[in-house]
Amino acid sequence: MSGRTHASACPERTCVGCRARAAKNELLRIVAIGDECVPDPRGTLPGRGAYVHPAVVCLDQAVRRRAFPRALRSPGALDTAELRKAVDTAAEATP
């Protein structure tokens, strides 16, 4: 026995809202396109990304703390209207 486990390592990211670490597949990737925050559920959009739990509470905390412009290194404020719609629909879909 080599002592190695067969469990694969899962990458972790930090939620910019609640600052809790979670598995990458549990979080929603956010990308800045222009002056707007856009959800990237597949993780394929180019550019710097930030991660947030797909929950309204974490989104509100991130907006209140102005975490998106800081994490995405944007010079000004970012519009989160489309992101809020995506999180609201995700919250409705989960029981």
C-alpha positions in Angstrom: 0.0 0.0 0.0 1.3 3.4 -0.9 -1.0 5.3 1.4 -2.5 7.3 -1.4 -6.2 7.8 -1.5 -8.3 7.4 -4.7 -10.4 10.5 -4.0 -9.8 13.2 -6.5 -8.9 16.7 -5.3 -11.6 19.3 -5.8 -10.5 22.9 -6.4 -11.7 25.3 -3.8 -12.6 29.0 -4.2 -13.6 31.7 -1.8 -17.1 33.4 -2.0 -16.6 37.2 -2.2 -19.9 37.6 -0.3 -19.5 35.5 2.8 -15.8 34.9 2.5 -16.3 31.1 3.1 -14.3 28.6 1.1 -16.3 26.1 -0.9 -15.8 23.6 -3.8 -15.5 25.4 -7.1 -18.6 23.5 -8.5 -20.8 24.9 -5.6 -20.1 28.5 -6.5 -21.1 30.7 -9.4 -18.4 32.4 -11.4 -18.8 36.1 -12.1 -17.0 38.0 -14.9 -17.0 41.7 -15.8 -18.0 42.5 -19.3 -17.8 46.2 -19.8 -19.4 47.8 -16.7 -21.6 44.8 -15.9 -21.3 41.7 -13.8 -22.3 38.7 -15.9 -22.8 35.1 -14.5 -20.6 32.5 -16.0 -22.1 29.1 -15.0 -20.0 27.1 -17.4 -16.8 28.9 -16.5 -15.7 29.5 -20.0 -15.9 33.3 -20.4 -12.6 35.1 -20.8 -11.2 37.4 -18.2 -10.7 37.6 -14.5 -13.4 35.8 -12.4 -14.9 36.1 -9.0 -16.9 33.4 -7.2 -20.1 33.8 -5.1 -22.6 31.3 -3.7 -25.8 31.3 -5.8 -27.7 32.7 -2.9 -29.3 36.1 -2.5 -27.7 36.6 0.9 -24.2 36.2 -0.4 -24.9 38.4 -3.4 -26.3 41.2 -1.1 -23.2 41.0 1.1 -20.8 41.2 -1.9 -22.7 44.2 -3.3 -22.8 45.9 0.1 -19.0 45.3 0.6 -18.3 46.5 -3.0 -16.4 43.2 -3.5 -17.1 42.7 -7.2 -15.1 45.8 -8.5 -12.3 44.9 -6.1 -12.1 41.2 -7.1 -12.5 41.8 -10.8 -10.1 44.8 -10.7 -12.6 47.2 -12.3 -12.0 50.9 -12.0 -15.7 51.8 -11.4 -18.9 50.4 -10.0 -20.4 47.4 -11.8 -24.1 46.8 -12.6 -25.4 43.6 -10.9 -28.9 43.6 -12.4 -28.4 40.6 -14.7 -26.5 38.8 -11.9 -29.4 39.3 -9.5 -31.8 37.8 -12.0 -29.6 34.7 -12.4 -29.3 34.2 -8.6 -33.0 34.7 -8.1 -33.9 32.1 -10.7 -31.3 29.7 -9.2 -32.8 30.2 -5.8 -36.3 29.4 -7.1 -35.1 26.3 -8.8 -33.6 24.7 -5.7 -36.1 23.3 -3.2 
